[in-house]
Structures are given as C-alpha cells and as structure tokens.
Amino acid sequence: MICDNCSHYAYDDYTDEYYCTVNMDEDEVYRFCESGASECPFYDPYDEYKIVHKQN
C-alpha cells in the first residue's frame, strides 16, 4: 500500500493502529473517496535523509 511509505502515516500507541495525519475537511474526504483515485494527492514520501540535507 502506498500509505506505508508516506510521511503522513503515523502509528498511535493508544489505539495500536496506523492512521493518516492529513487534516482534510468533509468535502476533501468525500472527493477523495468518490474519485476512485489510486493515489493520494497528499502523498509525501518519507525520506529521513531530507532532514539531514536541510541541516547542512
């Protein structure tokens, strides 16, 4: 699944589940679910080295 590599996909220790941290309103969620899009418009690949590049 594409969400597994997204920087917005986080683990919650309390519920023991993964969830998306993108703050979407009702209309955005509806459009996303109804469009049948195979890719999320908010997908941001997790790159731990991106932080290091900013520090240098």
N, CA, C and O atoms as a Tinker XYZ file with bonds, in Angstrom:
   224  protein
     1  N      0.844000   -1.182000    0.000000    73     2
     2  CA     0.000000    0.000000    0.000000    64     1     3
     3  C      0.887000    1.242000    0.000000    63     2     4     5
     4  O      1.935000    1.255000    0.644000    81     3
     5  N      0.483000    2.253000   -0.698000    73     3     6
     6  CA     1.274000    3.476000   -0.825000    64     5     7
     7  C      1.348000    4.243000    0.507000    63     6     8     9
     8  O      2.310000    4.977000    0.732000    81     7
     9  N      0.384000    4.092000    1.360000    73     7    10
    10  CA     0.376000    4.814000    2.639000    64     9    11
    11  C      1.531000    4.394000    3.542000    63    10    12    13
    12  O      1.991000    5.193000    4.358000    81    11
    13  N      2.002000    3.173000    3.416000    73    11    14
    14  CA     3.068000    2.683000    4.288000    64    13    15
    15  C      4.337000    3.515000    4.187000    63    14    16    17
    16  O      5.100000    3.585000    5.151000    81    15
    17  N      4.579000    4.141000    3.054000    73    15    18
    18  CA     5.789000    4.926000    2.850000    64    17    19
    19  C      5.557000    6.426000    2.929000    63    18    20    21
    20  O      6.454000    7.203000    2.601000    81    19
    21  N      4.398000    6.840000    3.346000    73    19    22
    22  CA     4.040000    8.255000    3.392000    64    21    23
    23  C      4.444000    8.875000    4.731000    63    22    24    25
    24  O      4.338000    8.236000    5.778000    81    23
    25  N      4.903000   10.112000    4.684000    73    23    26
    26  CA     5.297000   10.791000    5.921000    64    25    27
    27  C      4.093000   11.187000    6.781000    63    26    28    29
    28  O      4.256000   11.523000    7.954000    81    27
    29  N      2.889000   11.150000    6.207000    73    27    30
    30  CA     1.673000   11.490000    6.948000    64    29    31
    31  C      1.027000   10.276000    7.622000    63    30    32    33
    32  O     -0.006000   10.408000    8.279000    81    31
    33  N      1.623000    9.109000    7.463000    73    31    34
    34  CA     1.077000    7.868000    8.004000    64    33    35
    35  C      1.759000    7.597000    9.336000    63    34    36    37
    36  O      2.955000    7.306000    9.369000    81    35
    37  N      1.022000    7.687000   10.426000    73    35    38
    38  CA     1.607000    7.599000   11.762000    64    37    39
    39  C      0.972000    6.472000   12.571000    63    38    40    41
    40  O     -0.141000    6.027000   12.290000    81    39
    41  N      1.707000    6.031000   13.574000    73    39    42
    42  CA     1.239000    4.970000   14.461000    64    41    43
    43  C      0.783000    5.577000   15.773000    63    42    44    45
    44  O      1.460000    6.434000   16.340000    81    43
    45  N     -0.364000    5.131000   16.249000    73    43    46
    46  CA    -0.902000    5.598000   17.523000    64    45    47
    47  C     -0.757000    4.475000   18.548000    63    46    48    49
    48  O     -1.376000    3.420000   18.411000    81    47
    49  N      0.059000    4.704000   19.570000    73    47    50
    50  CA     0.279000    3.690000   20.605000    64    49    51
    51  C     -0.984000    3.391000   21.400000    63    50    52    53
    52  O     -1.200000    2.260000   21.835000    81    51
    53  N     -1.802000    4.390000   21.585000    73    51    54
    54  CA    -3.007000    4.229000   22.399000    64    53    55
    55  C     -4.019000    3.287000   21.743000    63    54    56    57
    56  O     -4.566000    2.406000   22.406000    81    55
    57  N     -4.271000    3.471000   20.440000    73    55    58
    58  CA    -5.237000    2.626000   19.737000    64    57    59
    59  C     -4.589000    1.434000   19.053000    63    58    60    61
    60  O     -5.283000    0.538000   18.572000    81    59
    61  N     -3.245000    1.417000   19.004000    73    59    62
    62  CA    -2.489000    0.332000   18.368000    64    61    63
    63  C     -2.840000    0.210000   16.892000    63    62    64    65
    64  O     -2.980000   -0.893000   16.363000    81    63
    65  N     -2.982000    1.372000   16.227000    73    63    66
    66  CA    -3.344000    1.413000   14.806000    64    65    67
    67  C     -2.573000    2.517000   14.093000    63    66    68    69
    68  O     -2.095000    3.465000   14.716000    81    67
    69  N     -2.462000    2.376000   12.789000    73    67    70
    70  CA    -1.891000    3.412000   11.942000    64    69    71
    71  C     -3.021000    4.300000   11.424000    63    70    72    73
    72  O     -4.143000    3.832000   11.230000    81    71
    73  N     -2.726000    5.576000   11.202000    73    71    74
    74  CA    -3.730000    6.497000   10.691000    64    73    75
    75  C     -3.061000    7.597000    9.884000    63    74    76    77
    76  O     -1.856000    7.821000   10.000000    81    75
    77  N     -3.841000    8.273000    9.075000    73    75    78
    78  CA    -3.353000    9.370000    8.259000    64    77    79
    79  C     -3.479000   10.666000    9.056000    63    78    80    81
    80  O     -4.527000   10.946000    9.637000    81    79
    81  N     -2.408000   11.449000    9.077000    73    79    82
    82  CA    -2.400000   12.678000    9.867000    64    81    83
    83  C     -2.794000   13.915000    9.054000    63    82    84    85
    84  O     -2.780000   15.029000    9.577000    81    83
    85  N     -3.144000   13.725000    7.780000    73    83    86
    86  CA    -3.541000   14.859000    6.946000    64    85    87
    87  C     -4.885000   15.376000    7.453000    63    86    88    89
    88  O     -5.825000   14.607000    7.659000    81    87
    89  N     -4.957000   16.681000    7.649000    73    87    90
    90  CA    -6.171000   17.307000    8.145000    64    89    91
    91  C     -7.053000   17.701000    6.956000    63    90    92    93
    92  O     -6.893000   18.776000    6.379000    81    91
    93  N     -7.990000   16.809000    6.601000    73    91    94
    94  CA    -8.905000   17.060000    5.477000    64    93    95
    95  C    -10.281000   17.425000    6.011000    63    94    96    97
    96  O    -10.727000   16.906000    7.034000    81    95
    97  N    -10.942000   18.327000    5.298000    73    95    98
    98  CA   -12.314000   18.636000    5.681000    64    97    99
    99  C    -13.252000   17.613000    5.022000    63    98   100   101
   100  O    -12.811000   16.765000    4.247000    81    99
   101  N    -14.523000   17.705000    5.337000    73    99   102
   102  CA   -15.512000   16.741000    4.835000    64   101   103
   103  C    -15.542000   16.663000    3.312000    63   102   104   105
   104  O    -15.611000   15.574000    2.741000    81   103
   105  N    -15.491000   17.812000    2.663000    73   103   106
   106  CA   -15.552000   17.841000    1.200000    64   105   107
   107  C    -14.348000   17.152000    0.569000    63   106   108   109
   108  O    -14.491000   16.429000   -0.417000    81   107
   109  N    -13.167000   17.372000    1.130000    73   107   110
   110  CA   -11.962000   16.732000    0.599000    64   109   111
   111  C    -12.008000   15.215000    0.765000    63   110   112   113
   112  O    -11.622000   14.476000   -0.140000    81   111
   113  N    -12.474000   14.760000    1.906000    73   111   114
   114  CA   -12.596000   13.320000    2.143000    64   113   115
   115  C    -13.588000   12.715000    1.164000    63   114   116   117
   116  O    -13.329000   11.654000    0.595000    81   115
   117  N    -14.716000   13.375000    0.963000    73   115   118
   118  CA   -15.732000   12.877000    0.027000    64   117   119
   119  C    -15.171000   12.793000   -1.389000    63   118   120   121
   120  O    -15.327000   11.767000   -2.050000    81   119
   121  N    -14.519000   13.859000   -1.867000    73   119   122
   122  CA   -13.940000   13.860000   -3.210000    64   121   123
   123  C    -12.887000   12.773000   -3.365000    63   122   124   125
   124  O    -12.823000   12.108000   -4.399000    81   123
   125  N    -12.072000   12.595000   -2.352000    73   123   126
   126  CA   -11.026000   11.581000   -2.402000    64   125   127
   127  C    -11.625000   10.173000   -2.469000    63   126   128   129
   128  O    -11.174000    9.343000   -3.258000    81   127
   129  N    -12.633000    9.907000   -1.648000    73   127   130
   130  CA   -13.253000    8.576000   -1.614000    64   129   131
   131  C    -14.066000    8.286000   -2.869000    63   130   132   133
   132  O    -14.078000    7.153000   -3.348000    81   131
   133  N    -14.740000    9.286000   -3.400000    73   131   134
   134  CA   -15.600000    9.083000   -4.559000    64   133   135
   135  C    -14.853000    9.085000   -5.888000    63   134   136   137
   136  O    -15.362000    8.569000   -6.882000    81   135
   137  N    -13.669000    9.650000   -5.917000    73   135   138
   138  CA   -12.951000    9.762000   -7.185000    64   137   139
   139  C    -12.385000    8.431000   -7.650000    63   138   140   141
   140  O    -12.133000    8.248000   -8.841000    81   139
   141  N    -12.184000    7.513000   -6.739000    73   139   142
   142  CA   -11.593000    6.239000   -7.110000    64   141   143
   143  C    -10.134000    6.372000   -7.475000    63   142   144   145
   144  O     -9.575000    5.505000   -8.148000    81   143
   145  N     -9.517000    7.441000   -7.042000    73   143   146
   146  CA    -8.108000    7.696000   -7.356000    64   145   147
   147  C     -7.242000    6.631000   -6.689000    63   146   148   149
   148  O     -7.434000    6.284000   -5.524000    81   147
   149  N     -6.303000    6.133000   -7.448000    73   147   150
   150  CA    -5.426000    5.107000   -6.906000    64   149   151
   151  C     -4.291000    5.708000   -6.084000    63   150   152   153
   152  O     -3.638000    5.002000   -5.315000    81   151
   153  N     -4.053000    7.012000   -6.245000    73   151   154
   154  CA    -3.003000    7.672000   -5.489000    64   153   155
   155  C     -3.562000    8.852000   -4.714000    63   154   156   157
   156  O     -4.447000    9.568000   -5.183000    81   155
   157  N     -3.039000    9.030000   -3.548000    73   155   158
   158  CA    -3.477000   10.116000   -2.678000    64   157   159
   159  C     -2.816000   11.429000   -3.108000    63   158   160   161
   160  O     -1.610000   11.450000   -3.352000    81   159
   161  N     -3.571000   12.515000   -3.204000    73   159   162
   162  CA    -2.976000   13.804000   -3.576000    64   161   163
   163  C     -2.079000   14.383000   -2.478000    63   162   164   165
   164  O     -1.304000   15.305000   -2.732000    81   163
   165  N     -2.182000   13.851000   -1.276000    73   163   166
   166  CA    -1.388000   14.342000   -0.148000    64   165   167
   167  C     -0.161000   13.485000    0.116000    63   166   168   169
   168  O      0.558000   13.718000    1.088000    81   167
   169  N      0.087000   12.501000   -0.731000    73   167   170
   170  CA     1.207000   11.582000   -0.523000    64   169   171
   171  C      2.537000   12.331000   -0.528000    63   170   172   173
   172  O      2.844000   13.077000   -1.457000    81   171
   173  N      3.308000   12.116000    0.518000    73   171   174
   174  CA     4.635000   12.708000    0.647000    64   173   175
   175  C      5.572000   11.585000    1.077000    63   174   176   177
   176  O      5.486000   11.113000    2.210000    81   175
   177  N      6.462000   11.153000    0.192000    73   175   178
   178  CA     7.323000   10.026000    0.553000    64   177   179
   179  C      8.208000   10.362000    1.745000    63   178   180   181
   180  O      8.811000   11.433000    1.812000    81   179
   181  N      8.272000    9.435000    2.669000    73   179   182
   182  CA     9.094000    9.621000    3.863000    64   181   183
   183  C     10.551000    9.473000    3.471000    63   182   184   185
   184  O     10.954000    8.449000    2.921000    81   183
   185  N     11.329000   10.489000    3.753000    73   183   186
   186  CA    12.751000   10.477000    3.435000    64   185   187
   187  C     13.507000   11.009000    4.636000    63   186   188   189
   188  O     13.573000   12.220000    4.845000    81   187
   189  N     14.075000   10.114000    5.422000    73   187   190
   190  CA    14.772000   10.549000    6.629000    64   189   191
   191  C     16.020000   11.356000    6.317000    63   190   192   193
   192  O     16.502000   12.096000    7.175000    81   191
   193  N     16.556000   11.229000    5.106000    73   191   194
   194  CA    17.746000   11.978000    4.730000    64   193   195
   195  C     17.422000   13.414000    4.324000    63   194   196   197
   196  O     18.326000   14.246000    4.243000    81   195
   197  N     16.156000   13.716000    4.070000    73   195   198
   198  CA    15.756000   15.079000    3.724000    64   197   199
   199  C     16.070000   16.041000    4.872000    63   198   200   201
   200  O     16.460000   17.186000    4.645000    81   199
   201  N     15.897000   15.566000    6.092000    73   199   202
   202  CA    16.174000   16.389000    7.265000    64   201   203
   203  C     17.667000   16.684000    7.355000    63   202   204   205
   204  O     18.064000   17.803000    7.679000    81   203
   205  N     18.485000   15.692000    7.073000    73   203   206
   206  CA    19.935000   15.864000    7.140000    64   205   207
   207  C     20.400000   16.873000    6.107000    63   206   208   209
   208  O     21.287000   17.679000    6.390000    81   207
   209  N     19.824000   16.846000    4.925000    73   207   210
   210  CA    20.203000   17.789000    3.881000    64   209   211
   211  C     19.899000   19.228000    4.298000    63   210   212   213
   212  O     20.652000   20.141000    3.961000    81   211
   213  N     18.816000   19.435000    5.020000    73   211   214
   214  CA    18.456000   20.783000    5.473000    64   213   215
   215  C     19.424000   21.292000    6.538000    63   214   216   217
   216  O     19.651000   22.497000    6.646000    81   215
   217  N     19.994000   20.382000    7.323000    73   215   218
   218  CA    20.898000   20.768000    8.398000    64   217   219
   219  C     22.262000   21.201000    7.871000    63   218   220   221
   220  O     22.953000   21.999000    8.505000    81   219
   221  N     22.642000   20.681000    6.726000    73   219   222
   222  CA    23.972000   21.001000    6.176000    64   221   223
   223  C     23.994000   22.293000    5.453000    63   222   224
   224  O     25.038000   22.695000    4.938000    81   223
